[in-house]
Amino acid sequence: MLRDKGKYASATENRRFVWHEIVWPLILEVNDVSFTLKQYQKKRDEVCKNKDVEISTTSRGLVSLLQKGIIIKENDLYSIHFRLIAYMRLKADCDYATAIHEVSMSS
């Protein structure tokens, strides 16, 4: 018998997916600490089409990343937390666990 995931497990899964499949690849692609909503939407649409994922799932994931402080929204720009900039400059793989660890270290 399969059980549905709890809301916290689903939220974490959404955050991980959005970070790993959309946000971090987008950051490396634009080679900048910030991106626009249009850039995000374009990347999201590509990923959702290729991975057969609903857009609503990714919307919740983005909001969740904002709530966790991994992404900061200022006007029309979304930026990564300052502790993640070094990973971007090195073009390193920054998985969700690393991102959340770095952000929690600065609190």
FENNORUR-V392732 format. One record per residue. N is the residue number from 1. RES is the residue in one letter. PHI is phi as a letter, one per 20 degrees, with the letter a starting at -180 (none if undefined). NEAR is the number of other C-alpha atoms within 10 Angstrom. D_FIRST is the distance of its C-alpha to the first C-alpha in Angstrom with 2 decimals. Layout:
n={N | N}
res={RES | RES}
phi={PHI | PHI}
near={NEAR | NEAR}
d_first={D_FIRST | D_FIRST}
This chain:
n={1 | 2 | 3 | 4 | 5 | 6 | 7 | 8 | 9 | 10 | 11 | 12 | 13 | 14 | 15 | 16 | 17 | 18 | 19 | 20 | 21 | 22 | 23 | 24 | 25 | 26 | 27 | 28 | 29 | 30 | 31 | 32 | 33 | 34 | 35 | 36 | 37 | 38 | 39 | 40 | 41 | 42 | 43 | 44 | 45 | 46 | 47 | 48 | 49 | 50 | 51 | 52 | 53 | 54 | 55 | 56 | 57 | 58 | 59 | 60 | 61 | 62 | 63 | 64 | 65 | 66 | 67 | 68 | 69 | 70 | 71 | 72 | 73 | 74 | 75 | 76 | 77 | 78 | 79 | 80 | 81 | 82 | 83 | 84 | 85 | 86 | 87 | 88 | 89 | 90 | 91 | 92 | 93 | 94 | 95 | 96 | 97 | 98 | 99 | 100 | 101 | 102 | 103 | 104 | 105 | 106 | 107}
res={M | L | R | D | K | G | K | Y | A | S | A | T | E | N | R | R | F | V | W | H | E | I | V | W | P | L | I | L | E | V | N | D | V | S | F | T | L | K | Q | Y | Q | K | K | R | D | E | V | C | K | N | K | D | V | E | I | S | T | T | S | R | G | L | V | S | L | L | Q | K | G | I | I | I | K | E | N | D | L | Y | S | I | H | F | R | L | I | A | Y | M | R | L | K | A | D | C | D | Y | A | T | A | I | H | E | V | S | M | S | S}
phi={none | e | d | f | f | f | f | f | f | f | f | f | f | f | g | g | f | f | f | f | e | d | f | f | g | f | g | f | f | e | l | b | f | c | b | e | f | f | f | f | f | f | f | g | f | g | f | f | f | f | d | l | d | f | f | g | f | f | f | f | f | f | f | f | f | f | f | f | n | f | d | d | d | c | l | e | d | d | c | e | g | g | f | e | f | f | f | f | f | e | l | e | f | d | f | f | f | f | f | f | f | f | f | f | f | e | f}
near={3 | 4 | 5 | 8 | 10 | 8 | 9 | 9 | 11 | 15 | 18 | 15 | 15 | 22 | 25 | 21 | 17 | 25 | 23 | 16 | 18 | 22 | 26 | 20 | 18 | 21 | 20 | 17 | 11 | 11 | 13 | 14 | 20 | 20 | 19 | 13 | 13 | 11 | 15 | 17 | 15 | 12 | 16 | 22 | 16 | 13 | 18 | 17 | 11 | 9 | 10 | 9 | 13 | 13 | 15 | 10 | 17 | 24 | 16 | 16 | 22 | 22 | 16 | 19 | 24 | 18 | 11 | 14 | 17 | 23 | 24 | 17 | 15 | 9 | 7 | 9 | 14 | 18 | 20 | 24 | 19 | 14 | 16 | 19 | 15 | 11 | 14 | 20 | 12 | 9 | 15 | 11 | 13 | 16 | 13 | 19 | 9 | 13 | 21 | 17 | 12 | 16 | 18 | 13 | 9 | 9 | 6}
d_first={0.00 | 3.82 | 6.53 | 9.97 | 12.72 | 15.44 | 18.75 | 20.48 | 18.13 | 18.43 | 22.18 | 22.60 | 20.82 | 23.12 | 26.12 | 25.51 | 25.18 | 28.27 | 30.23 | 29.51 | 29.65 | 32.15 | 34.23 | 35.19 | 35.99 | 37.97 | 39.91 | 40.83 | 41.73 | 44.07 | 45.26 | 45.63 | 44.07 | 43.51 | 42.35 | 42.73 | 40.17 | 41.30 | 40.71 | 37.20 | 36.43 | 37.80 | 35.72 | 32.57 | 33.15 | 33.66 | 30.50 | 28.34 | 29.85 | 29.46 | 25.89 | 24.71 | 23.83 | 24.64 | 27.80 | 26.47 | 24.08 | 27.16 | 29.22 | 26.99 | 27.10 | 30.90 | 31.32 | 29.18 | 31.41 | 34.41 | 33.18 | 32.70 | 36.23 | 35.45 | 37.01 | 39.96 | 41.10 | 44.85 | 46.18 | 44.94 | 43.99 | 40.88 | 41.69 | 39.88 | 40.52 | 43.83 | 42.29 | 40.53 | 43.80 | 44.68 | 41.52 | 42.46 | 46.01 | 44.92 | 42.45 | 39.97 | 36.22 | 35.10 | 31.35 | 29.62 | 29.71 | 33.45 | 34.09 | 32.48 | 34.30 | 37.62 | 37.35 | 36.49 | 39.48 | 41.88 | 40.93}
